[in-house]
Amino acid sequence: MTYRIGIDLGGTKIEIAALMDSGDLEHRVRVPTPPDYRATIEAIAELVAGTERALGRANGIGIGIPGTISPATGFVKNANSERLNGNPFDKDLEARLGRPVRVSNDANCFAMSEASDGAGAGAHCVFGVIIGTGCGGGIVVGGAVLEGRHRIAGEWGHTPLPWPRSEEVPMRRCWCGKVGCLETYLAGPALAAEADGIGARDAGGLPARAAAGDERAIRALAIHAERLARGLAMIVNILDPDVIVLGGGLSNLDHLYRDVPGLMKPFVISDTFDTPIRRNKHGDSSGVRGAAWLWPA
């Protein structure tokens, strides 16, 4: 049986799945993420062993993590699962498993999944967007993740909101220490706060409220869509991808696909604009699927 292992390492759960050459997922298992680093390595090793007992040895093991591995130090950086930061995660896991692994940022894995056999299948250049509790992105070109020199390619959420309006100045401070980051304007908590004030965190009910005529919800959703349009127009001006795929909880907002392309047009430096904005195909499965696709078929 020919297959690859994909692992999605999150702050609260670890998911492993076997991806067949057909693209089908099999032997999918989730376990809680242990509270310390060494136990996390051991939990992953046990999941790999269990999968291979069931299916035979895998052709490759790919892992998505909520951070990246610094090319300067070899240690994980920028991970919101702080137990990973400052550790040579890939080397430690390779030593435990006795074979090479491929590790990439979870947003890169999302983009890889959708570019391989999802909403961006067949496109040469795919920009994958994550808008949920946070905001980020990943880039796939020619079927491969574009990591970049410093392995931060696609960190769109920590670029400034472009073309700020007067009411958006002074710009918001981000947890990263900078001001104006797109994450502070586009992530779910930012949308919730736009409607219901500082401290609001849940934007899930806004579409229903807007449909019922709630003016605050209507206004918040419109502002958010226009800001997303500016942010994506900047990507088009720099990268000019063939397709943009939205993921994360806010990708379920139907109006984004209707409204955002038209809102982008005034900011795109081109005499024509037709970049498709698509909803993801694989949803919560994109993490493990993209991690497995880090190994070519």
DANORCOR-V39886 format. One record per residue. RES is the residue in one letter. D_CENTER is the distance of its C-alpha to the mean C-alpha in Angstrom with 1 decimal. Layout:
res=RES d_center=D_CENTER
res=RES d_center=D_CENTER
//
This chain:
res=M d_center=29.9
res=T d_center=27.2
res=Y d_center=23.7
res=R d_center=20.7
res=I d_center=19.1
res=G d_center=15.4
res=I d_center=14.5
res=D d_center=11.6
res=L d_center=12.8
res=G d_center=12.1
res=G d_center=14.3
res=T d_center=16.4
res=K d_center=16.2
res=I d_center=16.1
res=E d_center=15.7
res=I d_center=17.4
res=A d_center=18.2
res=A d_center=20.4
res=L d_center=19.3
res=M d_center=22.5
res=D d_center=23.3
res=S d_center=23.5
res=G d_center=19.9
res=D d_center=21.1
res=L d_center=19.7
res=E d_center=22.5
res=H d_center=23.4
res=R d_center=20.3
res=V d_center=20.8
res=R d_center=19.2
res=V d_center=20.8
res=P d_center=20.5
res=T d_center=19.1
res=P d_center=22.4
res=P d_center=23.1
res=D d_center=23.9
res=Y d_center=22.7
res=R d_center=25.4
res=A d_center=25.2
res=T d_center=21.5
res=I d_center=22.5
res=E d_center=25.3
res=A d_center=23.3
res=I d_center=21.1
res=A d_center=24.3
res=E d_center=25.9
res=L d_center=23.2
res=V d_center=23.5
res=A d_center=27.3
res=G d_center=27.3
res=T d_center=25.3
res=E d_center=27.6
res=R d_center=30.7
res=A d_center=29.8
res=L d_center=28.8
res=G d_center=30.1
res=R d_center=28.5
res=A d_center=25.1
res=N d_center=24.8
res=G d_center=21.7
res=I d_center=19.3
res=G d_center=15.7
res=I d_center=13.5
res=G d_center=9.9
res=I d_center=10.3
res=P d_center=9.0
res=G d_center=10.7
res=T d_center=12.5
res=I d_center=16.1
res=S d_center=18.4
res=P d_center=20.5
res=A d_center=23.4
res=T d_center=23.7
res=G d_center=21.9
res=F d_center=20.6
res=V d_center=17.1
res=K d_center=16.3
res=N d_center=14.0
res=A d_center=13.0
res=N d_center=13.3
res=S d_center=15.0
res=E d_center=18.0
res=R d_center=19.9
res=L d_center=18.0
res=N d_center=18.7
res=G d_center=21.7
res=N d_center=21.9
res=P d_center=22.0
res=F d_center=19.7
res=D d_center=19.8
res=K d_center=23.5
res=D d_center=24.3
res=L d_center=22.6
res=E d_center=24.3
res=A d_center=27.6
res=R d_center=27.3
res=L d_center=26.5
res=G d_center=28.8
res=R d_center=26.6
res=P d_center=23.7
res=V d_center=20.1
res=R d_center=17.0
res=V d_center=14.3
res=S d_center=11.0
res=N d_center=7.9
res=D d_center=5.5
res=A d_center=2.7
res=N d_center=6.3
res=C d_center=7.1
res=F d_center=5.3
res=A d_center=7.0
res=M d_center=9.9
res=S d_center=10.4
res=E d_center=10.7
res=A d_center=12.8
res=S d_center=15.0
res=D d_center=16.2
res=G d_center=14.1
res=A d_center=14.2
res=G d_center=14.3
res=A d_center=16.8
res=G d_center=19.7
res=A d_center=18.2
res=H d_center=18.7
res=C d_center=15.9
res=V d_center=12.6
res=F d_center=10.1
res=G d_center=6.8
res=V d_center=5.9
res=I d_center=4.2
res=I d_center=7.7
res=G d_center=9.0
res=T d_center=10.9
res=G d_center=9.0
res=C d_center=7.6
res=G d_center=5.6
res=G d_center=5.2
res=G d_center=6.5
res=I d_center=10.0
res=V d_center=12.2
res=V d_center=15.9
res=G d_center=18.6
res=G d_center=16.7
res=A d_center=15.5
res=V d_center=12.5
res=L d_center=13.6
res=E d_center=13.4
res=G d_center=16.1
res=R d_center=19.2
res=H d_center=17.7
res=R d_center=14.4
res=I d_center=12.6
res=A d_center=12.1
res=G d_center=9.3
res=E d_center=9.6
res=W d_center=10.3
res=G d_center=10.2
res=H d_center=13.2
res=T d_center=15.2
res=P d_center=18.0
res=L d_center=18.3
res=P d_center=20.5
res=W d_center=24.0
res=P d_center=24.4
res=R d_center=27.2
res=S d_center=30.1
res=E d_center=29.0
res=E d_center=25.7
res=V d_center=27.7
res=P d_center=27.9
res=M d_center=24.1
res=R d_center=22.2
res=R d_center=21.7
res=C d_center=18.3
res=W d_center=18.0
res=C d_center=17.5
res=G d_center=21.1
res=K d_center=20.7
res=V d_center=21.5
res=G d_center=19.9
res=C d_center=16.2
res=L d_center=14.2
res=E d_center=12.4
res=T d_center=16.0
res=Y d_center=16.6
res=L d_center=13.6
res=A d_center=12.0
res=G d_center=13.9
res=P d_center=16.5
res=A d_center=17.4
res=L d_center=18.0
res=A d_center=20.1
res=A d_center=22.0
res=E d_center=22.8
res=A d_center=24.5
res=D d_center=26.1
res=G d_center=26.3
res=I d_center=25.1
res=G d_center=24.3
res=A d_center=22.9
res=R d_center=19.6
res=D d_center=19.3
res=A d_center=18.6
res=G d_center=18.9
res=G d_center=22.5
res=L d_center=22.5
res=P d_center=22.6
res=A d_center=25.7
res=R d_center=27.3
res=A d_center=26.9
res=A d_center=28.5
res=A d_center=31.3
res=G d_center=32.0
res=D d_center=30.6
res=E d_center=30.8
res=R d_center=28.4
res=A d_center=25.6
res=I d_center=26.4
res=R d_center=26.4
res=A d_center=23.2
res=L d_center=21.3
res=A d_center=23.0
res=I d_center=22.3
res=H d_center=18.6
res=A d_center=18.6
res=E d_center=20.7
res=R d_center=18.5
res=L d_center=15.4
res=A d_center=17.8
res=R d_center=18.9
res=G d_center=15.5
res=L d_center=14.7
res=A d_center=18.3
res=M d_center=17.9
res=I d_center=15.3
res=V d_center=17.9
res=N d_center=20.6
res=I d_center=19.2
res=L d_center=17.3
res=D d_center=18.8
res=P d_center=16.3
res=D d_center=17.9
res=V d_center=15.3
res=I d_center=12.3
res=V d_center=10.2
res=L d_center=8.9
res=G d_center=6.8
res=G d_center=7.2
res=G d_center=10.8
res=L d_center=12.0
res=S d_center=11.3
res=N d_center=14.5
res=L d_center=16.6
res=D d_center=18.9
res=H d_center=20.4
res=L d_center=17.4
res=Y d_center=18.0
res=R d_center=21.7
res=D d_center=21.9
res=V d_center=19.1
res=P d_center=20.4
res=G d_center=23.9
res=L d_center=22.9
res=M d_center=21.2
res=K d_center=24.4
res=P d_center=26.5
res=F d_center=24.0
res=V d_center=23.5
res=I d_center=26.2
res=S d_center=27.4
res=D d_center=30.3
res=T d_center=28.1
res=F d_center=24.5
res=D d_center=23.2
res=T d_center=19.5
res=P d_center=18.2
res=I d_center=15.4
res=R d_center=14.5
res=R d_center=13.1
res=N d_center=11.0
res=K d_center=13.6
res=H d_center=12.4
res=G d_center=10.8
res=D d_center=10.7
res=S d_center=11.9
res=S d_center=9.0
res=G d_center=8.3
res=V d_center=12.0
res=R d_center=12.6
res=G d_center=10.4
res=A d_center=11.9
res=A d_center=15.2
res=W d_center=15.0
res=L d_center=14.8
res=W d_center=18.5
res=P d_center=20.1
res=A d_center=22.4
//
